[in-house]
């Protein structure tokens, strides 16, 4: 049931979003580099996959760190600031959902660097497919701005933000139902619109 919902919902979103996606793609190309950014993330059962986003940073920016800090991060392009604010850079992940590596709702997938730090208990979130949105995404909607306040963003992420996000995601693991998914999707849309 969840897989069928993921496919139907993703097809509807991608069909509706296509005209906007073309405009965003043209704007992204105003800076050197491709339209999409691909990054390896860790999926269900610890299996890596390539996550798609609209490129919002300068080419090869991730070589200087996987965390972005605030919207004033010098690696973010001008159009990148806009599409990140409204989470438009995330829309290509509906392609990941169609491929089956992600679900619409589920714990956000992490990079291997941080998954390697998970405790055995924390690794339980890898028992479900990662998602585009979840409770932690709602709570940390402006995560980059939170990290921008830290003297050591990476340390803050590892010791404070990441464990709290995993704890929040345990709520989802206890009730992975379609009605629960619809509630999270509705809250996400509301948050994006009224951000």
NUKENU-823901 format. One record per residue: chain; x negated, y, z negated of N, C-alpha, C in turn; residue in one letter; residue number from 1. Coordinates in steps of 0.1 Angstrom, whole numbers, plus 5000, padded with zeros to 4 digits. Example, Ala and Ser with C-alpha at 12.3 -4.5 7.8 and 13.67 -1.06 7.14 Angstrom:
BEGIN
{A; {4868; 4943; 4922}; {4877; 4955; 4922}; {4868; 4967; 4922}; A; 1}
{A; {4872; 4978; 4929}; {4863; 4989; 4929}; {4871; 5000; 4921}; S; 2}
//
This chain:
BEGIN
{A; {4992; 4988; 5000}; {5000; 5000; 5000}; {4991; 5013; 5000}; X; 1}
{A; {4981; 5013; 4991}; {4972; 5024; 4991}; {4965; 5027; 5004}; X; 2}
{A; {4960; 5016; 5010}; {4953; 5017; 5022}; {4962; 5022; 5033}; X; 3}
{A; {4974; 5017; 5034}; {4984; 5022; 5044}; {4986; 5037; 5042}; X; 4}
{A; {4988; 5041; 5029}; {4990; 5055; 5027}; {4978; 5064; 5031}; X; 5}
{A; {4966; 5059; 5028}; {4954; 5066; 5031}; {4953; 5068; 5046}; X; 6}
{A; {4956; 5058; 5054}; {4956; 5059; 5069}; {4966; 5069; 5074}; X; 7}
{A; {4979; 5068; 5070}; {4989; 5076; 5075}; {4987; 5091; 5071}; X; 8}
{A; {4983; 5093; 5058}; {4981; 5106; 5053}; {4969; 5113; 5060}; X; 9}
{A; {4959; 5105; 5062}; {4947; 5111; 5069}; {4950; 5115; 5083}; X; 10}
{A; {4957; 5106; 5090}; {4961; 5109; 5104}; {4969; 5122; 5105}; X; 11}
{A; {4978; 5123; 5096}; {4987; 5135; 5096}; {4979; 5148; 5093}; X; 12}
{A; {4970; 5147; 5083}; {4961; 5159; 5080}; {4952; 5162; 5091}; X; 13}
{A; {4946; 5152; 5097}; {4936; 5155; 5108}; {4944; 5161; 5120}; X; 14}
{A; {4956; 5156; 5123}; {4963; 5161; 5135}; {4967; 5175; 5132}; X; 15}
{A; {4972; 5178; 5120}; {4976; 5192; 5117}; {4964; 5201; 5116}; X; 16}
{A; {4953; 5196; 5111}; {4941; 5205; 5109}; {4933; 5207; 5122}; X; 17}
{A; {4935; 5199; 5132}; {4926; 5199; 5144}; {4924; 5213; 5150}; X; 18}
{A; {4934; 5221; 5152}; {4932; 5235; 5157}; {4923; 5243; 5148}; X; 19}
{A; {4925; 5242; 5135}; {4917; 5249; 5125}; {4902; 5244; 5125}; X; 20}
{A; {4902; 5230; 5127}; {4889; 5224; 5127}; {4880; 5228; 5139}; X; 21}
{A; {4886; 5231; 5150}; {4879; 5235; 5162}; {4874; 5249; 5160}; X; 22}
{A; {4882; 5258; 5153}; {4877; 5271; 5150}; {4866; 5271; 5140}; X; 23}
{A; {4867; 5263; 5130}; {4856; 5262; 5120}; {4844; 5257; 5127}; X; 24}
{A; {4845; 5247; 5135}; {4833; 5241; 5142}; {4826; 5252; 5150}; X; 25}
{A; {4833; 5260; 5157}; {4827; 5271; 5165}; {4820; 5281; 5156}; X; 26}
{A; {4826; 5284; 5144}; {4820; 5294; 5135}; {4808; 5288; 5128}; X; 27}
{A; {4808; 5275; 5125}; {4797; 5268; 5120}; {4785; 5269; 5129}; X; 28}
{A; {4787; 5268; 5142}; {4776; 5268; 5152}; {4770; 5282; 5154}; X; 29}
{A; {4775; 5292; 5146}; {4769; 5305; 5147}; {4756; 5306; 5140}; X; 30}
{A; {4753; 5295; 5132}; {4739; 5294; 5127}; {4733; 5281; 5133}; X; 31}
{A; {4720; 5281; 5134}; {4713; 5269; 5141}; {4716; 5256; 5133}; X; 32}
{A; {4719; 5246; 5141}; {4722; 5233; 5136}; {4735; 5227; 5141}; X; 33}
{A; {4739; 5215; 5137}; {4751; 5208; 5142}; {4763; 5213; 5134}; X; 34}
{A; {4774; 5207; 5139}; {4787; 5211; 5132}; {4789; 5203; 5119}; X; 35}
{A; {4785; 5190; 5119}; {4787; 5182; 5107}; {4774; 5180; 5099}; X; 36}
{A; {4776; 5178; 5087}; {4765; 5174; 5078}; {4769; 5160; 5072}; X; 37}
{A; {4759; 5152; 5073}; {4761; 5138; 5068}; {4751; 5135; 5057}; X; 38}
{A; {4756; 5129; 5047}; {4748; 5126; 5035}; {4751; 5113; 5030}; X; 39}
{A; {4741; 5105; 5026}; {4744; 5092; 5020}; {4750; 5093; 5006}; X; 40}
{A; {4761; 5087; 5004}; {4767; 5086; 4990}; {4769; 5072; 4987}; X; 41}
{A; {4771; 5069; 4974}; {4773; 5056; 4969}; {4788; 5053; 4968}; X; 42}
{A; {4793; 5042; 4975}; {4807; 5039; 4975}; {4811; 5028; 4966}; X; 43}
{A; {4822; 5022; 4969}; {4828; 5011; 4961}; {4817; 4999; 4960}; X; 44}
{A; {4816; 4994; 4948}; {4807; 4983; 4945}; {4792; 4987; 4948}; X; 45}
{A; {4789; 5000; 4948}; {4775; 5004; 4949}; {4770; 5004; 4963}; X; 46}
{A; {4779; 5003; 4973}; {4775; 5002; 4987}; {4774; 5016; 4993}; X; 47}
{A; {4762; 5020; 4999}; {4761; 5033; 5004}; {4769; 5035; 5017}; X; 48}
{A; {4773; 5048; 5019}; {4779; 5051; 5032}; {4776; 5066; 5035}; X; 49}
{A; {4778; 5070; 5047}; {4775; 5083; 5051}; {4788; 5092; 5050}; X; 50}
{A; {4787; 5102; 5042}; {4798; 5111; 5040}; {4798; 5123; 5050}; X; 51}
{A; {4809; 5127; 5056}; {4810; 5138; 5065}; {4815; 5150; 5059}; X; 52}
{A; {4809; 5161; 5063}; {4814; 5175; 5059}; {4811; 5184; 5070}; X; 53}
{A; {4818; 5195; 5071}; {4814; 5206; 5080}; {4801; 5212; 5074}; X; 54}
{A; {4791; 5214; 5082}; {4779; 5220; 5077}; {4781; 5234; 5072}; X; 55}
{A; {4777; 5236; 5059}; {4778; 5249; 5053}; {4765; 5255; 5048}; X; 56}
{A; {4754; 5247; 5051}; {4741; 5252; 5047}; {4732; 5251; 5059}; X; 57}
{A; {4720; 5258; 5057}; {4711; 5258; 5068}; {4705; 5244; 5070}; X; 58}
{A; {4701; 5240; 5082}; {4695; 5227; 5085}; {4684; 5223; 5075}; X; 59}
{A; {4684; 5211; 5070}; {4674; 5205; 5062}; {4674; 5211; 5048}; X; 60}
{A; {4684; 5219; 5044}; {4684; 5225; 5031}; {4684; 5215; 5019}; X; 61}
{A; {4690; 5203; 5022}; {4691; 5194; 5011}; {4678; 5188; 5007}; X; 62}
{A; {4667; 5191; 5015}; {4654; 5186; 5011}; {4649; 5193; 4999}; X; 63}
{A; {4655; 5205; 4996}; {4650; 5212; 4984}; {4659; 5210; 4972}; X; 64}
{A; {4668; 5200; 4973}; {4676; 5196; 4961}; {4690; 5193; 4966}; X; 65}
{A; {4697; 5183; 4959}; {4710; 5179; 4962}; {4721; 5187; 4956}; X; 66}
{A; {4717; 5196; 4946}; {4727; 5204; 4940}; {4727; 5218; 4945}; X; 67}
{A; {4739; 5224; 4947}; {4740; 5238; 4951}; {4745; 5246; 4939}; X; 68}
{A; {4739; 5258; 4938}; {4742; 5266; 4926}; {4748; 5279; 4930}; X; 69}
{A; {4761; 5280; 4928}; {4769; 5292; 4931}; {4770; 5295; 4946}; X; 70}
{A; {4778; 5304; 4949}; {4779; 5308; 4963}; {4768; 5317; 4968}; X; 71}
{A; {4759; 5321; 4959}; {4748; 5330; 4963}; {4735; 5321; 4966}; X; 72}
{A; {4737; 5308; 4966}; {4726; 5299; 4970}; {4721; 5304; 4984}; X; 73}
{A; {4708; 5307; 4985}; {4703; 5312; 4998}; {4704; 5303; 5009}; X; 74}
{A; {4706; 5290; 5006}; {4707; 5280; 5017}; {4721; 5279; 5023}; X; 75}
{A; {4731; 5285; 5017}; {4744; 5285; 5023}; {4746; 5296; 5033}; X; 76}
{A; {4752; 5292; 5045}; {4754; 5302; 5056}; {4765; 5311; 5052}; X; 77}
{A; {4767; 5321; 5060}; {4778; 5331; 5058}; {4792; 5324; 5059}; X; 78}
{A; {4794; 5316; 5070}; {4806; 5309; 5071}; {4807; 5298; 5061}; X; 79}
{A; {4796; 5293; 5056}; {4795; 5283; 5046}; {4802; 5287; 5033}; X; 80}
{A; {4799; 5300; 5030}; {4805; 5306; 5017}; {4820; 5305; 5018}; X; 81}
{A; {4826; 5309; 5030}; {4840; 5309; 5031}; {4846; 5295; 5031}; X; 82}
{A; {4840; 5285; 5039}; {4846; 5272; 5039}; {4845; 5264; 5026}; X; 83}
{A; {4834; 5268; 5019}; {4832; 5261; 5006}; {4843; 5266; 4996}; X; 84}
{A; {4845; 5279; 4996}; {4855; 5285; 4987}; {4868; 5279; 4988}; X; 85}
{A; {4873; 5276; 5000}; {4886; 5270; 5002}; {4885; 5255; 5005}; X; 86}
{A; {4874; 5249; 5002}; {4871; 5234; 5004}; {4874; 5229; 5018}; X; 87}
{A; {4873; 5238; 5028}; {4875; 5234; 5042}; {4863; 5226; 5047}; X; 88}
{A; {4852; 5227; 5040}; {4840; 5218; 5045}; {4843; 5203; 5042}; X; 89}
{A; {4853; 5201; 5033}; {4856; 5187; 5029}; {4865; 5179; 5039}; X; 90}
{A; {4872; 5187; 5048}; {4882; 5180; 5056}; {4877; 5169; 5065}; X; 91}
{A; {4864; 5169; 5070}; {4860; 5158; 5078}; {4859; 5145; 5070}; X; 92}
{A; {4860; 5145; 5057}; {4860; 5133; 5049}; {4873; 5125; 5051}; X; 93}
{A; {4883; 5131; 5058}; {4895; 5122; 5061}; {4891; 5112; 5072}; X; 94}
{A; {4880; 5115; 5079}; {4874; 5105; 5089}; {4868; 5094; 5081}; X; 95}
{A; {4862; 5097; 5070}; {4856; 5086; 5061}; {4868; 5077; 5056}; X; 96}
{A; {4879; 5084; 5053}; {4891; 5076; 5048}; {4895; 5066; 5059}; X; 97}
{A; {4896; 5071; 5071}; {4900; 5063; 5083}; {4891; 5051; 5085}; X; 98}
{A; {4878; 5054; 5083}; {4868; 5043; 5084}; {4868; 5033; 5073}; X; 99}
{A; {4875; 5037; 5062}; {4876; 5027; 5051}; {4866; 5029; 5040}; X; 100}
{A; {4857; 5038; 5041}; {4846; 5040; 5031}; {4851; 5049; 5019}; X; 101}
{A; {4862; 5056; 5021}; {4868; 5064; 5011}; {4883; 5063; 5011}; X; 102}
{A; {4888; 5068; 5000}; {4903; 5069; 4998}; {4906; 5084; 4997}; X; 103}
{A; {4919; 5087; 4998}; {4923; 5101; 4997}; {4920; 5105; 4982}; X; 104}
{A; {4925; 5097; 4973}; {4923; 5100; 4959}; {4914; 5089; 4952}; X; 105}
{A; {4904; 5094; 4945}; {4895; 5084; 4938}; {4883; 5093; 4933}; X; 106}
{A; {4875; 5087; 4924}; {4863; 5094; 4919}; {4854; 5099; 4930}; X; 107}
{A; {4850; 5111; 4930}; {4841; 5117; 4940}; {4828; 5109; 4941}; X; 108}
{A; {4824; 5106; 4953}; {4812; 5098; 4955}; {4799; 5106; 4952}; X; 109}
{A; {4790; 5100; 4945}; {4777; 5106; 4941}; {4766; 5102; 4950}; X; 110}
{A; {4755; 5109; 4950}; {4743; 5105; 4957}; {4736; 5095; 4948}; X; 111}
{A; {4727; 5087; 4954}; {4720; 5076; 4947}; {4712; 5081; 4935}; X; 112}
{A; {4706; 5093; 4937}; {4698; 5098; 4926}; {4705; 5099; 4913}; X; 113}
{A; {4718; 5102; 4913}; {4726; 5104; 4901}; {4732; 5091; 4897}; X; 114}
{A; {4737; 5083; 4907}; {4743; 5070; 4903}; {4732; 5061; 4896}; X; 115}
{A; {4720; 5062; 4900}; {4709; 5054; 4893}; {4708; 5057; 4878}; X; 116}
{A; {4714; 5068; 4874}; {4714; 5072; 4860}; {4726; 5068; 4852}; X; 117}
{A; {4736; 5062; 4859}; {4748; 5057; 4853}; {4745; 5046; 4842}; X; 118}
{A; {4752; 5046; 4831}; {4752; 5035; 4822}; {4760; 5024; 4828}; X; 119}
{A; {4760; 5012; 4822}; {4768; 5001; 4826}; {4783; 5004; 4826}; X; 120}
{A; {4786; 5011; 4815}; {4800; 5015; 4813}; {4805; 5025; 4824}; X; 121}
{A; {4796; 5035; 4827}; {4799; 5045; 4837}; {4800; 5039; 4851}; X; 122}
{A; {4793; 5028; 4854}; {4793; 5022; 4867}; {4807; 5015; 4870}; X; 123}
{A; {4815; 5015; 4861}; {4829; 5009; 4863}; {4837; 5018; 4873}; X; 124}
{A; {4833; 5031; 4874}; {4840; 5039; 4884}; {4837; 5035; 4899}; X; 125}
{A; {4826; 5026; 4900}; {4823; 5021; 4913}; {4831; 5009; 4917}; X; 126}
{A; {4840; 5006; 4909}; {4849; 4994; 4912}; {4861; 4998; 4921}; X; 127}
{A; {4863; 5011; 4923}; {4873; 5016; 4932}; {4866; 5025; 4943}; X; 128}
{A; {4874; 5026; 4954}; {4868; 5035; 4965}; {4867; 5049; 4960}; X; 129}
{A; {4857; 5056; 4964}; {4856; 5070; 4961}; {4866; 5078; 4968}; X; 130}
{A; {4869; 5090; 4964}; {4880; 5097; 4970}; {4876; 5112; 4974}; X; 131}
{A; {4885; 5118; 4981}; {4883; 5132; 4985}; {4886; 5141; 4973}; X; 132}
{A; {4896; 5137; 4965}; {4899; 5145; 4953}; {4903; 5136; 4941}; X; 133}
{A; {4902; 5142; 4930}; {4904; 5134; 4917}; {4906; 5144; 4906}; X; 134}
{A; {4909; 5139; 4894}; {4910; 5148; 4883}; {4898; 5157; 4880}; X; 135}
{A; {4886; 5151; 4881}; {4874; 5158; 4879}; {4871; 5169; 4889}; X; 136}
{A; {4876; 5167; 4901}; {4874; 5177; 4911}; {4883; 5189; 4908}; X; 137}
{A; {4894; 5187; 4902}; {4903; 5198; 4898}; {4897; 5205; 4886}; X; 138}
{A; {4892; 5198; 4876}; {4886; 5204; 4864}; {4874; 5212; 4868}; X; 139}
{A; {4866; 5206; 4877}; {4853; 5213; 4881}; {4855; 5219; 4895}; X; 140}
{A; {4866; 5225; 4898}; {4869; 5231; 4911}; {4858; 5241; 4915}; X; 141}
{A; {4853; 5248; 4905}; {4842; 5258; 4908}; {4829; 5253; 4902}; X; 142}
{A; {4826; 5241; 4904}; {4814; 5235; 4897}; {4801; 5243; 4900}; X; 143}
{A; {4799; 5247; 4913}; {4787; 5254; 4917}; {4785; 5267; 4908}; X; 144}
{A; {4797; 5274; 4905}; {4796; 5286; 4897}; {4792; 5282; 4883}; X; 145}
{A; {4797; 5271; 4878}; {4793; 5266; 4864}; {4778; 5264; 4863}; X; 146}
{A; {4773; 5257; 4873}; {4759; 5254; 4873}; {4750; 5266; 4875}; X; 147}
{A; {4756; 5277; 4882}; {4748; 5289; 4884}; {4746; 5296; 4871}; X; 148}
{A; {4753; 5293; 4860}; {4752; 5299; 4847}; {4741; 5293; 4839}; X; 149}
{A; {4736; 5281; 4844}; {4726; 5274; 4836}; {4711; 5278; 4840}; X; 150}
{A; {4703; 5277; 4830}; {4688; 5279; 4833}; {4682; 5267; 4840}; X; 151}
{A; {4688; 5256; 4838}; {4683; 5243; 4844}; {4695; 5236; 4850}; X; 152}
{A; {4700; 5239; 4862}; {4713; 5233; 4867}; {4712; 5218; 4868}; X; 153}
{A; {4701; 5213; 4872}; {4701; 5198; 4874}; {4702; 5191; 4860}; X; 154}
{A; {4695; 5196; 4850}; {4696; 5191; 4836}; {4711; 5192; 4831}; X; 155}
{A; {4717; 5204; 4834}; {4731; 5206; 4829}; {4740; 5196; 4836}; X; 156}
{A; {4738; 5194; 4849}; {4746; 5185; 4856}; {4745; 5170; 4851}; X; 157}
{A; {4733; 5166; 4849}; {4730; 5152; 4845}; {4735; 5150; 4830}; X; 158}
{A; {4733; 5159; 4821}; {4736; 5157; 4807}; {4750; 5161; 4803}; X; 159}
{A; {4756; 5171; 4811}; {4769; 5176; 4806}; {4780; 5173; 4817}; X; 160}
{A; {4778; 5179; 4829}; {4788; 5178; 4839}; {4791; 5164; 4844}; X; 161}
{A; {4781; 5157; 4848}; {4783; 5143; 4853}; {4790; 5134; 4843}; X; 162}
{A; {4785; 5133; 4831}; {4792; 5124; 4821}; {4806; 5128; 4819}; X; 163}
{A; {4809; 5141; 4818}; {4823; 5145; 4816}; {4832; 5142; 4828}; X; 164}
{A; {4827; 5143; 4840}; {4834; 5140; 4852}; {4838; 5125; 4852}; X; 165}
{A; {4828; 5117; 4848}; {4830; 5102; 4848}; {4841; 5099; 4838}; X; 166}
{A; {4840; 5106; 4826}; {4850; 5103; 4816}; {4864; 5107; 4820}; X; 167}
{A; {4865; 5118; 4828}; {4878; 5123; 4833}; {4883; 5112; 4843}; X; 168}
{A; {4874; 5107; 4851}; {4878; 5097; 4861}; {4884; 5084; 4855}; X; 169}
{A; {4880; 5081; 4843}; {4885; 5069; 4837}; {4901; 5070; 4835}; X; 170}
{A; {4906; 5083; 4835}; {4921; 5084; 4835}; {4927; 5078; 4848}; X; 171}
{A; {4920; 5081; 4859}; {4925; 5076; 4872}; {4924; 5060; 4872}; X; 172}
{A; {4913; 5055; 4867}; {4911; 5040; 4867}; {4922; 5033; 4859}; X; 173}
{A; {4928; 5040; 4849}; {4938; 5034; 4841}; {4952; 5034; 4848}; X; 174}
{A; {4954; 5043; 4858}; {4967; 5044; 4865}; {4965; 5046; 4880}; X; 175}
{A; {4958; 5037; 4888}; {4956; 5040; 4902}; {4969; 5036; 4910}; X; 176}
{A; {4979; 5044; 4908}; {4992; 5041; 4915}; {4994; 5052; 4926}; X; 177}
{A; {5004; 5049; 4935}; {5007; 5059; 4946}; {5013; 5071; 4940}; X; 178}
{A; {5022; 5070; 4930}; {5028; 5082; 4924}; {5017; 5091; 4917}; X; 179}
{A; {5007; 5084; 4911}; {4996; 5091; 4905}; {4988; 5099; 4916}; X; 180}
{A; {4986; 5092; 4927}; {4978; 5098; 4938}; {4985; 5110; 4943}; X; 181}
{A; {4999; 5109; 4945}; {5006; 5120; 4950}; {5006; 5132; 4941}; X; 182}
{A; {5006; 5130; 4928}; {5005; 5140; 4918}; {4992; 5148; 4919}; X; 183}
{A; {4981; 5140; 4920}; {4967; 5146; 4921}; {4966; 5154; 4934}; X; 184}
{A; {4972; 5149; 4945}; {4971; 5156; 4958}; {4979; 5169; 4957}; X; 185}
{A; {4990; 5169; 4951}; {4998; 5181; 4949}; {4991; 5191; 4941}; X; 186}
{A; {4985; 5187; 4930}; {4977; 5196; 4922}; {4965; 5202; 4929}; X; 187}
{A; {4959; 5194; 4938}; {4947; 5198; 4946}; {4951; 5209; 4956}; X; 188}
{A; {4962; 5206; 4963}; {4967; 5216; 4973}; {4970; 5229; 4966}; X; 189}
{A; {4977; 5229; 4954}; {4981; 5241; 4947}; {4968; 5248; 4943}; X; 190}
{A; {4958; 5241; 4938}; {4946; 5247; 4934}; {4938; 5254; 4945}; X; 191}
{A; {4938; 5248; 4957}; {4932; 5254; 4969}; {4939; 5266; 4973}; X; 192}
{A; {4952; 5265; 4974}; {4960; 5277; 4979}; {4959; 5289; 4969}; X; 193}
{A; {4959; 5286; 4956}; {4959; 5297; 4947}; {4946; 5300; 4940}; X; 194}
{A; {4935; 5295; 4947}; {4922; 5297; 4942}; {4918; 5312; 4942}; X; 195}
//
